[in-house]
């Protein structure tokens, strides 16, 4: 069991010491490194301000909501799929999963987190088994085995490939050649890719997902792009007759340059598992953090898209921000855009208090509270609605006639 973690941040060249997270009698304290350049890097400005003489203790809410650590570090904790892999691995060796501390989980994440934060010492979940070429179909089969409670011989490899990124669905971090035919595993120490390769995330079906889930998510991302949202490049990858959805990572460039990534949940210490926030909070936080009205407008566009495309799983971890090495923050590209009903059929993030019956007038009022004029609000709404028309057409052309968005608009 680990009782202290050293945290650093690396934007692609050298490690910059951030501080230390320490456990003492089940209480957790974070202390900034005295040399951390806090005047330019605001790691988590709303909830973890810099004070080299202060040990920030994890609050009761942070223990309950974030598994025992501050929100900015909770963004690095495995959840969903990653936690399932850790549980299966440690229990197969006679250990109790519930005995693991948040520091243990951060040490499993180690240097393979999304974003720029690094945690040491690093614990290896299981050793051996990696090959240079990814067999996507095999990974999909092994993932299904784990969901069904069966043993998998590549459990450790699955965690190294994609156990750290959050989310319930299985995924792998992969280096993808520009011809989209060669797939290589990203090693934990791979800071620069081979020529013509890029960092991607490839997703696999989760438990209960439809067989055409990959196609549906791909088409939703295409619709988001046509609706004016900034989205990462995405593609469909085939393996042995199956299709898998992949998205280019926006937290790291091919050169190895990285960005510090912070979710809205971690930034505001909001519980992403429950309806804890309103889009008004999202837009306000965007303005305060980025100081960019352009980013606020993009946040509003995301809200409009989620309403008209019935993406009601719009919880606080599905919005993020990126900070570069100069300390400049910006809104991250939109991600995890799918048709979903949300808790009780309502949006997880409400629109001025309304979670279900959201009208255009209410969206306009939301935009106006964020300093967006009525004319611009109407223009954004019209652009998203037009994108929805073409999205329905594309879903039908791809054979998804029974997709719920198509059924709702028939």
BAMAR-7006 format. One record per atom (N, C-alpha, C): residue in one letter; y, z, x. Coordinates in steps of 0.2 Angstrom, whole numbers, padded with zeros to 4 digits, always signed. Example, Ala and Ser with C-alpha at 12.3 -4.5 7.8 and 13.67 -1.06 7.14 Angstrom:
<sites>
a-0028+0039+0066;a-0022+0039+0062;a-0016+0039+0066;s-0011+0035+0064;s-0005+0036+0068;s+0000+0039+0064;
</sites>
This chain:
<sites>
x-0006+0000+0004;x+0000+0000+0000;x+0006+0000+0004;x+0011-0004+0003;x+0017-0005+0007;x+0022-0001+0004;x+0026+0003+0008;x+0031+0007+0006;x+0038+0005+0008;x+0039-0001+0012;x+0045-0003+0013;x+0045-0011+0015;x+0050-0014+0012;x+0050-0022+0013;x+0057-0023+0017;x+0056-0027+0022;x+0063-0030+0025;x+0064-0037+0021;x+0070-0038+0019;x+0072-0044+0016;x+0077-0048+0020;x+0076-0054+0020;x+0081-0059+0024;x+0082-0065+0020;x+0087-0068+0021;x+0089-0075+0018;x+0089-0080+0023;x+0086-0086+0021;x+0086-0091+0026;x+0088-0098+0023;x+0094-0101+0025;x+0096-0107+0021;x+0093-0113+0025;x+0088-0112+0029;x+0085-0118+0032;x+0085-0118+0040;x+0088-0113+0043;x+0088-0113+0050;x+0086-0106+0053;x+0090-0101+0052;x+0088-0094+0055;x+0088-0089+0049;x+0085-0084+0050;x+0084-0078+0046;x+0091-0074+0046;x+0094-0072+0041;x+0099-0068+0041;x+0097-0061+0037;x+0097-0056+0041;x+0095-0049+0038;x+0099-0048+0032;x+0096-0046+0026;x+0099-0044+0020;x+0099-0036+0020;x+0093-0034+0020;x+0093-0026+0020;x+0085-0024+0019;x+0084-0018+0016;x+0078-0015+0016;x+0077-0012+0009;x+0071-0013+0006;x+0069-0010+0000;x+0063-0005+0002;x+0065+0001+0000;x+0060+0007+0001;x+0058+0010-0005;x+0051+0012-0004;x+0048+0016-0010;x+0048+0024-0007;x+0050+0028-0011;x+0049+0035-0010;x+0047+0039-0016;x+0041+0041-0017;x+0039+0045-0023;x+0040+0041-0029;x+0038+0035-0029;x+0038+0030-0035;x+0046+0029-0037;x+0050+0030-0032;x+0057+0028-0033;x+0059+0023-0028;x+0063+0018-0030;x+0064+0012-0025;x+0072+0012-0024;x+0073+0011-0017;x+0080+0011-0015;x+0081+0004-0011;x+0087+0001-0012;x+0089-0004-0008;x+0095-0003-0004;x+0095-0004+0003;x+0101-0003+0007;x+0102-0010+0011;x+0108-0012+0010;x+0111-0018+0014;x+0110-0017+0021;x+0109-0022+0025;x+0110-0022+0032;x+0117-0022+0034;x+0119-0018+0039;x+0126-0017+0040;x+0129-0023+0042;x+0126-0028+0045;x+0128-0034+0048;x+0128-0040+0043;x+0126-0039+0037;x+0125-0044+0032;x+0132-0046+0030;x+0133-0053+0030;x+0140-0056+0029;x+0142-0056+0022;x+0143-0050+0019;x+0145-0049+0012;x+0151-0052+0010;x+0156-0053+0015;x+0162-0056+0013;x+0162-0064+0011;x+0156-0067+0013;x+0155-0074+0011;x+0149-0075+0006;x+0144-0070+0007;x+0138-0071+0003;x+0138-0065-0002;x+0139-0067-0009;x+0138-0062-0014;x+0131-0063-0017;x+0126-0059-0014;x+0119-0060-0016;x+0118-0059-0023;x+0120-0054-0026;x+0120-0053-0034;x+0126-0049-0036;x+0131-0053-0037;x+0138-0050-0037;x+0139-0045-0043;x+0136-0046-0049;x+0137-0042-0054;x+0133-0035-0054;x+0127-0035-0051;x+0123-0029-0051;x+0121-0026-0045;x+0123-0030-0039;x+0121-0027-0033;x+0126-0028-0028;x+0132-0025-0029;x+0138-0026-0024;x+0136-0023-0017;x+0140-0026-0012;x+0139-0024-0005;x+0142-0017-0004;x+0138-0013-0001;x+0140-0006+0001;x+0136-0004+0007;x+0137-0005+0013;x+0133-0003+0018;x+0131+0004+0019;x+0135+0008+0016;x+0134+0016+0016;x+0130+0018+0010;x+0128+0014+0005;x+0125+0016-0001;x+0118+0013-0002;x+0114+0018-0004;x+0107+0016-0005;x+0107+0015-0013;x+0106+0008-0015;x+0106+0007-0022;x+0099+0009-0025;x+0099+0014-0029;x+0092+0016-0032;x+0091+0011-0038;x+0085+0010-0039;x+0082+0006-0045;x+0083+0010-0051;x+0087+0008-0056;x+0088+0011-0062;x+0082+0011-0067;x+0082+0016-0072;x+0076+0016-0077;x+0075+0009-0080;x+0081+0006-0082;x+0080-0001-0085;x+0077-0006-0080;x+0079-0006-0074;x+0076-0010-0069;x+0069-0009-0068;x+0067-0003-0068;x+0060-0001-0068;x+0056-0004-0074;x+0059-0003-0080;x+0055-0006-0086;x+0055-0013-0086;x+0061-0016-0085;x+0062-0023-0086;x+0059-0028-0080;x+0061-0026-0074;x+0060-0030-0068;x+0054-0027-0064;x+0050-0023-0067;x+0044-0021-0063;x+0045-0017-0057;x+0051-0013-0057;x+0053-0008-0052;x+0058-0010-0047;x+0060-0016-0047;x+0065-0018-0042;x+0072-0021-0045;x+0077-0022-0041;x+0083-0025-0044;x+0082-0032-0046;x+0086-0034-0050;x+0085-0041-0053;x+0085-0047-0049;x+0089-0046-0043;x+0089-0052-0038;x+0082-0052-0035;x+0079-0047-0034;x+0072-0047-0030;x+0067-0048-0035;x+0068-0046-0042;x+0063-0047-0047;x+0062-0055-0048;x+0067-0059-0046;x+0067-0066-0047;x+0061-0069-0042;x+0060-0065-0037;x+0055-0067-0032;x+0048-0065-0034;x+0047-0060-0039;x+0041-0057-0041;x+0036-0063-0044;x+0030-0063-0043;x+0025-0067-0046;x+0025-0065-0054;x+0024-0069-0058;x+0023-0067-0065;x+0018-0072-0068;x+0016-0070-0074;x+0011-0075-0078;x+0006-0077-0074;x+0005-0083-0072;x+0000-0086-0068;x-0001-0083-0061;x+0004-0081-0058;x+0004-0078-0051;x+0001-0071-0052;x+0003-0067-0057;x+0000-0061-0058;x-0007-0061-0059;x-0009-0066-0063;x-0016-0067-0065;x-0021-0068-0059;x-0018-0072-0054;x-0022-0074-0048;x-0022-0067-0044;x-0017-0064-0043;x-0017-0058-0039;x-0022-0053-0042;x-0022-0052-0049;x-0026-0047-0052;x-0034-0049-0051;x-0035-0055-0052;x-0042-0057-0050;x-0044-0056-0043;x-0040-0058-0039;x-0041-0057-0032;x-0042-0050-0029;x-0038-0045-0031;x-0038-0038-0029;x-0044-0035-0032;x-0045-0036-0039;x-0051-0033-0042;x-0058-0036-0040;x-0058-0042-0037;x-0064-0044-0034;x-0066-0041-0028;x-0061-0037-0025;x-0062-0034-0019;x-0062-0026-0020;x-0063-0024-0026;x-0064-0017-0028;x-0057-0013-0028;x-0052-0016-0028;x-0045-0013-0029;x-0043-0013-0036;x-0039-0008-0038;x-0036-0008-0045;x-0029-0012-0045;x-0028-0017-0049;x-0022-0020-0050;x-0016-0016-0051;x-0017-0011-0055;x-0012-0006-0057;x-0010-0002-0052;x-0014-0002-0046;x-0011+0002-0040;x-0006-0001-0036;x-0005-0008-0037;x-0001-0012-0033;x+0006-0010-0035;x+0011-0010-0030;x+0018-0008-0032;x+0022-0014-0032;x+0028-0014-0034;x+0032-0020-0033;x+0033-0023-0026;x+0033-0018-0021;x+0033-0020-0014;x+0027-0024-0012;x+0021-0022-0015;x+0015-0026-0013;x+0016-0033-0016;x+0019-0034-0022;x+0019-0040-0025;x+0024-0044-0021;x+0030-0041-0019;x+0035-0045-0015;x+0032-0047-0008;x+0027-0043-0005;x+0024-0045+0001;x+0019-0051+0000;x+0016-0051-0006;x+0012-0057-0007;x+0016-0063-0008;x+0022-0063-0011;x+0026-0068-0011;x+0029-0070-0004;x+0030-0066+0000;x+0032-0067+0007;x+0037-0072+0008;x+0035-0077+0011;x+0040-0083+0013;x+0039-0089+0009;x+0035-0088+0003;x+0034-0094-0001;x+0037-0094-0008;x+0043-0090-0008;x+0047-0089-0014;x+0051-0096-0015;x+0053-0097-0022;x+0058-0102-0023;x+0065-0099-0021;x+0069-0103-0018;x+0075-0100-0016;x+0075-0099-0009;x+0080-0094-0006;x+0080-0093+0001;x+0078-0086+0003;x+0077-0082-0001;x+0075-0075+0001;x+0068-0074+0004;x+0067-0070+0009;x+0061-0069+0012;x+0059-0062+0012;x+0052-0060+0012;x+0050-0053+0012;x+0045-0052+0017;x+0046-0047+0021;x+0041-0045+0026;x+0040-0037+0026;x+0034-0035+0028;x+0028-0039+0030;x+0025-0044+0025;x+0021-0049+0027;x+0018-0053+0022;x+0011-0051+0021;x+0008-0050+0015;x+0001-0049+0014;x-0002-0056+0012;x-0008-0057+0015;x-0012-0063+0013;x-0017-0061+0007;x-0016-0065+0002;x-0021-0063-0004;x-0028-0065-0002;x-0029-0071+0000;x-0036-0072+0002;x-0035-0078+0008;x-0040-0079+0012;x-0039-0083+0018;x-0044-0089+0017;x-0042-0095+0020;x-0046-0101+0020;x-0046-0105+0015;x-0049-0111+0015;x-0050-0116+0010;x-0045-0121+0009;x-0039-0121+0012;x-0034-0127+0011;x-0036-0133+0014;x-0035-0139+0011;x-0036-0145+0014;x-0029-0149+0014;x-0028-0154+0017;x-0022-0157+0018;x-0020-0161+0012;x-0025-0164+0008;x-0024-0168+0002;x-0025-0164-0004;x-0021-0164-0009;x-0022-0161-0015;x-0026-0165-0020;x-0031-0162-0023;x-0035-0165-0028;x-0033-0161-0034;x-0028-0165-0038;x-0025-0162-0044;x-0030-0160-0049;x-0035-0165-0050;x-0039-0164-0055;x-0044-0158-0054;x-0045-0157-0048;x-0049-0151-0046;x-0045-0144-0047;x-0039-0144-0045;x-0035-0139-0046;x-0034-0137-0054;x-0034-0142-0058;x-0033-0141-0065;x-0040-0138-0068;x-0046-0141-0065;x-0052-0138-0068;x-0052-0130-0066;x-0051-0129-0059;x-0051-0122-0057;x-0046-0117-0061;x-0041-0120-0062;x-0036-0116-0066;x-0039-0114-0073;x-0042-0119-0076;x-0045-0118-0083;x-0051-0112-0082;x-0054-0113-0077;x-0060-0107-0075;x-0057-0100-0075;x-0051-0100-0072;x-0048-0093-0071;x-0045-0091-0078;x-0042-0095-0082;x-0040-0093-0088;x-0046-0091-0093;x-0052-0094-0092;x-0058-0092-0096;x-0061-0086-0093;x-0059-0083-0087;x-0062-0077-0084;x-0068-0079-0080;x-0069-0085-0078;x-0074-0087-0073;x-0071-0086-0066;x-0076-0086-0061;x-0074-0086-0054;x-0072-0092-0052;x-0068-0092-0047;x-0065-0098-0043;x-0066-0097-0036;x-0069-0102-0032;x-0070-0102-0025;x-0063-0103-0021;x-0058-0106-0025;x-0052-0107-0022;x-0046-0103-0024;x-0048-0097-0026;x-0043-0092-0029;x-0037-0091-0024;x-0039-0090-0018;x-0033-0089-0013;x-0029-0095-0012;x-0032-0101-0012;x-0028-0107-0011;x-0024-0108-0017;x-0026-0107-0023;x-0022-0108-0028;x-0016-0103-0028;x-0016-0097-0026;x-0010-0093-0025;x-0006-0095-0020;x-0008-0097-0014;x-0004-0100-0009;x+0000-0106-0011;x-0004-0110-0015;x-0001-0117-0017;x+0004-0116-0022;x+0004-0111-0027;x+0008-0110-0032;x+0008-0103-0036;x+0006-0098-0032;x+0006-0091-0036;x+0013-0088-0036;x+0017-0090-0032;x+0024-0086-0031;x+0029-0089-0037;x+0030-0095-0038;x+0034-0097-0043;x+0033-0094-0050;x+0038-0092-0054;x+0037-0089-0060;x+0034-0094-0065;x+0032-0091-0071;x+0030-0095-0077;x+0023-0093-0078;x+0021-0095-0084;x+0014-0094-0087;x+0009-0099-0085;x+0012-0105-0084;x+0007-0111-0082;x+0006-0112-0075;x-0001-0114-0073;x-0002-0115-0066;x+0002-0120-0063;x+0003-0120-0057;x+0008-0125-0054;x+0006-0124-0046;x+0008-0130-0043;x+0007-0130-0035;x+0014-0132-0032;x+0015-0130-0026;x+0021-0133-0022;x+0018-0138-0018;x+0021-0144-0018;x+0018-0150-0015;x+0023-0154-0011;x+0021-0157-0006;x+0025-0162-0002;x+0023-0169-0005;x+0027-0172-0008;x+0026-0179-0011;x+0029-0184-0007;x+0025-0189-0005;x+0028-0195-0002;x+0031-0199-0007;x+0036-0203-0005;x+0040-0207-0009;x+0036-0212-0013;x+0030-0214-0010;x+0026-0219-0014;x+0022-0216-0019;x+0023-0209-0020;x+0019-0205-0025;x+0012-0206-0025;x+0009-0208-0019;x+0002-0209-0019;x-0001-0203-0014;x+0003-0201-0010;x+0000-0196-0005;x+0003-0189-0006;x-0002-0184-0007;x+0000-0177-0009;x-0002-0173-0003;x+0002-0169-0001;x+0000-0164+0004;x+0002-0157+0002;x-0001-0152+0005;x+0000-0145+0003;x+0006-0143+0008;x+0011-0140+0005;x+0017-0137+0008;x+0014-0131+0012;x+0014-0131+0018;x+0013-0125+0022;x+0018-0120+0022;x+0017-0113+0023;x+0022-0108+0022;x+0027-0109+0027;x+0026-0112+0033;x+0031-0113+0039;x+0033-0120+0039;x+0033-0124+0034;x+0035-0131+0034;x+0042-0131+0032;x+0047-0131+0037;x+0054-0131+0035;x+0056-0138+0035;x+0053-0143+0038;x+0055-0150+0038;x+0049-0154+0036;x+0050-0158+0031;x+0044-0162+0029;x+0043-0169+0034;x+0037-0171+0033;x+0036-0178+0037;x+0041-0183+0034;x+0042-0188+0037;x+0047-0193+0035;x+0045-0196+0028;x+0050-0197+0024;x+0048-0200+0017;x+0045-0195+0012;x+0045-0188+0014;x+0042-0184+0009;x+0047-0179+0006;x+0045-0176+0000;x+0050-0172-0003;x+0046-0166-0006;x+0050-0160-0007;x+0047-0154-0010;x+0047-0155-0018;x+0041-0154-0021;x+0040-0155-0028;x+0036-0149-0030;x+0036-0148-0037;x+0032-0143-0041;x+0028-0147-0046;x+0021-0146-0046;x+0017-0150-0050;x+0014-0145-0055;x+0014-0146-0061;x+0012-0141-0066;x+0005-0143-0069;x+0001-0139-0072;x-0005-0140-0075;x-0005-0137-0082;x-0010-0138-0086;x-0010-0136-0092;x-0012-0128-0092;x-0008-0125-0097;x-0009-0118-0098;x-0014-0117-0103;x-0016-0111-0104;x-0021-0109-0110;x-0017-0111-0116;x-0021-0115-0120;x-0018-0117-0127;x-0013-0123-0127;x-0012-0126-0121;x-0008-0131-0121;x-0011-0138-0123;x-0007-0142-0126;x-0010-0148-0129;x-0012-0153-0123;x-0017-0157-0124;x-0019-0162-0119;x-0013-0166-0117;x-0008-0168-0121;x-0003-0172-0119;x+0003-0168-0117;x+0003-0162-0115;x+0008-0158-0113;x+0012-0161-0107;x+0009-0164-0102;x+0013-0167-0097;x+0017-0172-0099;x+0015-0177-0103;x+0018-0182-0105;x+0024-0180-0110;x+0023-0175-0114;x+0029-0172-0118;x+0034-0169-0114;x+0032-0166-0109;x+0038-0163-0105;x+0041-0168-0101;x+0038-0173-0098;x+0041-0178-0095;x+0046-0182-0099;x+0044-0183-0105;x+0049-0187-0110;x+0055-0182-0112;x+0054-0176-0112;x+0059-0171-0114;x+0064-0171-0108;x+0062-0172-0102;x+0066-0172-0096;x+0070-0178-0096;x+0067-0184-0098;x+0070-0190-0098;x+0076-0190-0104;x+0074-0187-0109;x+0079-0186-0115;x+0085-0182-0113;x+0084-0177-0109;x+0089-0172-0107;x+0094-0176-0102;x+0091-0180-0098;x+0095-0184-0093;x+0099-0189-0097;x+0096-0192-0102;x+0100-0197-0106;x+0106-0193-0110;x+0105-0187-0112;x+0109-0183-0115;x+0115-0180-0111;x+0115-0182-0105;x+0120-0180-0100;x+0119-0174-0096;x+0113-0171-0097;x+0111-0165-0093;x+0110-0166-0086;x+0111-0162-0081;x+0109-0163-0074;x+0102-0160-0074;x+0097-0164-0072;x+0090-0162-0072;x+0088-0165-0065;x+0083-0161-0063;x+0079-0164-0057;x+0075-0170-0058;x+0074-0174-0053;x+0070-0180-0053;x+0063-0177-0055;x+0059-0181-0060;x+0053-0179-0062;x+0048-0185-0062;x+0042-0184-0063;x+0037-0190-0063;x+0030-0187-0066;x+0026-0192-0068;x+0019-0190-0070;x+0015-0192-0064;x+0010-0188-0062;x+0005-0190-0057;x-0002-0190-0060;x-0006-0195-0058;x-0012-0196-0061;x-0018-0194-0056;x-0023-0191-0058;x-0029-0189-0054;x-0035-0189-0059;x-0039-0194-0057;x-0046-0194-0061;x-0045-0195-0068;x-0040-0199-0070;x-0039-0200-0077;x-0034-0195-0081;x-0032-0190-0077;x-0028-0185-0080;x-0021-0186-0078;x-0016-0184-0082;x-0009-0184-0080;x-0006-0177-0079;x-0002-0176-0074;x+0001-0170-0072;x+0008-0171-0071;x+0012-0166-0074;x+0020-0167-0074;x+0022-0164-0067;x+0026-0167-0064;x+0029-0165-0058;x+0037-0165-0058;x+0040-0160-0055;x+0047-0160-0054;x+0050-0159-0047;x+0055-0163-0045;x+0057-0162-0038;x+0061-0155-0038;x+0060-0151-0032;x+0063-0145-0032;x+0070-0145-0030;x+0074-0141-0033;x+0081-0141-0032;x+0084-0135-0028;x+0079-0131-0026;x+0081-0125-0022;x+0080-0127-0014;x+0077-0133-0013;x+0076-0135-0006;x+0077-0142-0005;x+0080-0145+0001;x+0080-0152+0002;x+0075-0154+0007;x+0074-0160+0008;x+0069-0163+0012;x+0071-0161+0019;x+0077-0160+0021;x+0079-0158+0028;x+0077-0151+0029;x+0075-0147+0024;x+0074-0140+0025;x+0079-0135+0023;x+0085-0138+0021;x+0090-0134+0019;x+0089-0131+0012;x+0090-0124+0011;x+0088-0120+0006;x+0094-0118+0002;x+0093-0116-0004;x+0099-0112-0008;x+0096-0106-0011;x+0100-0101-0011;x+0098-0095-0014;x+0098-0096-0022;x+0093-0094-0025;x+0092-0095-0032;x+0092-0089-0036;x+0096-0088-0041;x+0096-0082-0045;x+0096-0084-0053;x+0091-0081-0056;x+0091-0082-0063;x+0096-0078-0067;x+0098-0081-0073;x+0102-0077-0077;x+0100-0070-0079;x+0093-0070-0080;x+0090-0063-0081;x+0091-0058-0076;x+0090-0061-0070;x+0091-0056-0064;x+0098-0055-0063;x+0103-0060-0064;x+0110-0059-0063;x+0113-0054-0067;x+0111-0054-0074;x+0114-0049-0079;x+0109-0043-0080;x+0103-0043-0077;x+0098-0038-0078;x+0097-0038-0086;x+0095-0044-0088;x+0093-0045-0095;x+0086-0046-0095;x+0083-0043-0101;x+0075-0043-0102;x+0074-0050-0104;x+0070-0054-0100;x+0069-0061-0102;x+0063-0062-0107;x+0060-0056-0108;x+0054-0056-0113;x+0056-0055-0120;x+0062-0053-0121;x+0065-0052-0128;x+0071-0055-0129;x+0073-0056-0135;x+0080-0060-0136;x+0086-0055-0134;x+0088-0055-0128;x+0092-0051-0125;x+0099-0053-0125;x+0100-0060-0125;x+0107-0063-0123;x+0109-0068-0128;x+0115-0070-0128;x+0118-0075-0132;x+0121-0080-0128;x+0121-0087-0130;x+0124-0092-0126;x+0131-0090-0124;x+0134-0086-0128;x+0141-0084-0126;x+0141-0080-0119;x+0136-0076-0118;x+0135-0073-0112;x+0133-0077-0106;x+0129-0082-0108;x+0127-0087-0103;x+0134-0091-0100;x+0138-0093-0105;x+0144-0097-0103;x+0149-0093-0099;x+0149-0087-0101;x+0154-0082-0098;x+0152-0080-0091;x+0145-0079-0090;x+0143-0078-0083;x+0144-0084-0079;x+0142-0090-0082;x+0143-0096-0078;x+0150-0097-0076;x+0155-0095-0080;x+0162-0096-0078;x+0164-0091-0072;x+0162-0085-0073;x+0164-0079-0069;x+0160-0081-0062;x+0154-0083-0062;x+0151-0084-0055;x+0153-0090-0052;x+0153-0096-0055;x+0154-0102-0052;x+0162-0104-0052;x+0166-0101-0056;x+0173-0103-0056;x+0174-0110-0058;x+0169-0113-0061;x+0169-0120-0063;x+0169-0122-0070;x+0174-0124-0073;x+0174-0126-0080;x+0169-0132-0081;x+0168-0136-0076;x+0163-0141-0077;x+0156-0139-0078;x+0154-0133-0074;x+0148-0130-0075;x+0148-0127-0082;x+0153-0124-0084;x+0153-0121-0091;x+0152-0126-0096;x+0155-0132-0095;x+0153-0138-0100;x+0146-0140-0100;x+0143-0140-0094;x+0136-0142-0093;x+0132-0136-0096;x+0134-0130-0096;x+0130-0125-0099;x+0130-0126-0107;x+0136-0127-0109;x+0136-0129-0116;x+0132-0135-0118;x+0132-0140-0114;x+0128-0146-0116;x+0120-0144-0116;x+0118-0139-0111;x+0111-0137-0111;x+0110-0133-0118;x+0115-0129-0120;x+0114-0125-0126;x+0113-0130-0132;x+0117-0135-0133;x+0117-0140-0138;x+0110-0144-0138;x+0108-0146-0132;x+0101-0149-0131;x+0096-0145-0134;x+0096-0138-0132;x+0090-0134-0134;x+0090-0133-0141;x+0096-0133-0145;x+0096-0132-0152;x+0093-0139-0155;x+0096-0145-0153;x+0094-0151-0157;x+0087-0153-0155;x+0084-0151-0149;x+0077-0153-0147;x+0072-0147-0148;x+0075-0142-0152;x+0070-0136-0154;x+0067-0133-0148;x+0071-0132-0143;x+0068-0128-0137;x+0070-0121-0138;x+0066-0117-0141;x+0068-0110-0143;x+0065-0105-0138;x+0061-0107-0133;x+0059-0103-0128;x+0064-0103-0122;x+0071-0102-0124;x+0076-0103-0120;x+0078-0096-0118;x+0074-0092-0114;x+0075-0085-0112;x+0079-0085-0106;x+0081-0079-0103;x+0086-0079-0098;x+0083-0081-0091;x+0077-0082-0090;x+0074-0084-0084;x+0074-0092-0084;x+0076-0095-0089;x+0076-0102-0089;x+0083-0105-0088;x+0087-0101-0086;x+0094-0103-0083;x+0095-0100-0076;x+0097-0104-0072;x+0098-0101-0065;x+0104-0104-0062;x+0106-0101-0056;x+0112-0103-0052;x+0109-0103-0045;x+0113-0107-0041;x+0111-0109-0034;x+0117-0107-0030;x+0116-0103-0024;x+0121-0102-0019;x+0120-0105-0013;x+0125-0109-0010;x+0123-0112-0003;x+0125-0107+0003;x+0125-0109+0009;x+0126-0105+0015;x+0133-0103+0015;x+0138-0106+0012;x+0145-0104+0012;x+0146-0099+0007;x+0142-0097+0002;x+0143-0092-0003;x+0145-0095-0009;x+0145-0102-0010;x+0148-0105-0016;x+0142-0106-0021;x+0143-0104-0027;x+0139-0104-0033;x+0140-0110-0037;x+0134-0112-0040;x+0135-0118-0045;x+0129-0117-0050;x+0129-0120-0056;x+0124-0120-0061;x+0118-0124-0058;x+0112-0121-0059;x+0106-0125-0057;x+0105-0131-0062;x+0101-0136-0060;x+0099-0141-0065;x+0095-0138-0070;x+0095-0141-0076;x+0091-0139-0082;x+0084-0140-0080;x+0080-0135-0083;x+0072-0135-0082;x+0069-0132-0087;x+0062-0133-0087;x+0058-0130-0093;x+0060-0132-0100;x+0061-0138-0101;x+0064-0141-0107;x+0058-0143-0111;x+0056-0140-0116;x+0050-0142-0120;x+0051-0140-0128;x+0048-0143-0132;x+0048-0141-0139;x+0044-0134-0140;x+0048-0129-0142;x+0044-0122-0143;x+0048-0119-0149;x+0044-0114-0152;x+0046-0111-0158;x+0050-0105-0157;x+0049-0101-0151;x+0052-0095-0149;x+0049-0089-0153;x+0052-0083-0152;x+0049-0077-0155;x+0052-0077-0162;x+0047-0077-0167;x+0048-0077-0174;x+0052-0083-0176;x+0051-0089-0173;x+0054-0095-0175;x+0061-0096-0173;x+0064-0091-0169;x+0071-0091-0167;x+0072-0092-0160;x+0078-0094-0158;x+0080-0095-0151;x+0080-0088-0148;x+0077-0088-0142;x+0077-0082-0138;x+0084-0080-0136;x+0088-0085-0134;x+0095-0085-0133;x+0099-0087-0139;x+0102-0083-0143;x+0106-0084-0149;x+0112-0088-0148;x+0115-0091-0153;x+0121-0094-0153;x+0126-0090-0158;x+0130-0086-0154;x+0135-0082-0158;x+0131-0078-0163;x+0126-0075-0161;x+0122-0070-0165;x+0117-0074-0170;x+0117-0080-0170;x+0112-0084-0175;x+0106-0087-0170;x+0100-0085-0173;x+0094-0088-0169;x+0091-0093-0172;x+0092-0095-0178;x+0088-0100-0181;x+0092-0106-0185;x+0096-0104-0189;x+0100-0108-0193;x+0107-0110-0190;x+0106-0114-0185;x+0112-0115-0180;x+0115-0122-0182;x+0121-0121-0185;x+0125-0127-0187;x+0129-0130-0182;x+0131-0137-0183;x+0136-0140-0178;x+0143-0136-0178;x+0145-0133-0183;x+0151-0129-0183;x+0150-0123-0179;x+0144-0120-0179;x+0143-0114-0175;x+0143-0116-0167;x+0140-0122-0166;x+0140-0124-0159;x+0147-0126-0156;x+0151-0129-0161;x+0158-0130-0159;x+0162-0124-0158;x+0161-0119-0162;x+0164-0112-0161;x+0162-0109-0154;x+0155-0110-0152;x+0153-0107-0146;x+0157-0111-0140;x+0157-0117-0141;x+0161-0121-0136;x+0168-0119-0135;x+0171-0118-0141;x+0178-0116-0141;x+0179-0109-0137;x+0174-0104-0138;x+0175-0098-0135;x+0175-0098-0128;x+0172-0104-0125;x+0171-0105-0118;x+0177-0109-0115;x+0182-0111-0119;x+0187-0115-0117;x+0186-0122-0117;x+0181-0125-0121;x+0180-0132-0122;x+0183-0134-0129;x+0187-0139-0129;x+0190-0141-0135;x+0186-0144-0140;x+0188-0144-0146;x+0184-0146-0152;x+0182-0154-0151;x+0186-0158-0148;x+0185-0165-0147;x+0179-0166-0142;x+0179-0162-0137;x+0174-0162-0132;x+0167-0160-0134;x+0168-0154-0138;x+0162-0152-0141;x+0158-0157-0146;x+0162-0160-0150;x+0159-0165-0154;x+0156-0171-0150;x+0160-0173-0145;x+0157-0178-0141;x+0150-0176-0138;x+0150-0170-0135;x+0144-0168-0132;x+0138-0168-0137;x+0140-0165-0143;x+0135-0165-0149;x+0132-0172-0151;x+0137-0177-0151;x+0135-0183-0153;x+0130-0187-0148;x+0132-0185-0141;x+0128-0188-0136;x+0121-0185-0136;x+0120-0179-0137;x+0114-0176-0138;x+0110-0178-0144;x+0113-0179-0149;x+0110-0182-0155;x+0107-0189-0154;x+0111-0193-0151;x+0109-0200-0150;x+0103-0200-0145;x+0103-0195-0140;x+0097-0195-0135;x+0091-0193-0139;x+0092-0189-0144;x+0086-0187-0148;x+0083-0192-0152;x+0087-0197-0155;x+0085-0203-0158;x+0080-0207-0153;x+0083-0208-0147;x+0079-0212-0143;x+0072-0208-0140;x+0073-0201-0140;x+0067-0197-0138;x+0062-0198-0143;x+0063-0198-0149;x+0058-0198-0154;x+0055-0205-0154;x+0059-0210-0153;x+0056-0217-0152;x+0051-0217-0146;x+0053-0214-0140;x+0049-0214-0134;x+0043-0210-0135;x+0043-0205-0139;x+0037-0201-0140;x+0032-0205-0144;x+0034-0209-0149;x+0030-0213-0153;x+0027-0218-0149;x+0031-0221-0144;x+0029-0227-0140;x+0023-0224-0135;x+0024-0218-0133;x+0019-0215-0128;x+0013-0213-0132;x+0012-0213-0138;x+0007-0211-0142;x+0007-0204-0145;x+0013-0201-0145;x+0013-0194-0147;x+0016-0194-0154;x+0013-0198-0158;x+0016-0198-0165;x+0016-0191-0169;x+0011-0187-0167;x+0011-0180-0170;x+0015-0175-0166;x+0019-0177-0162;x+0023-0172-0158;x+0027-0169-0163;x+0028-0162-0163;x+0032-0159-0168;x+0039-0161-0169;x+0043-0163-0164;x+0049-0166-0164;x+0049-0172-0169;x+0044-0177-0168;x+0044-0183-0172;x+0042-0181-0179;x+0038-0176-0180;x+0036-0174-0187;x+0042-0171-0191;x+0046-0167-0187;x+0052-0164-0190;x+0057-0169-0192;x+0058-0175-0189;x+0063-0179-0190;x+0061-0185-0194;x+0055-0186-0196;x+0052-0191-0200;x+0055-0191-0207;
</sites>
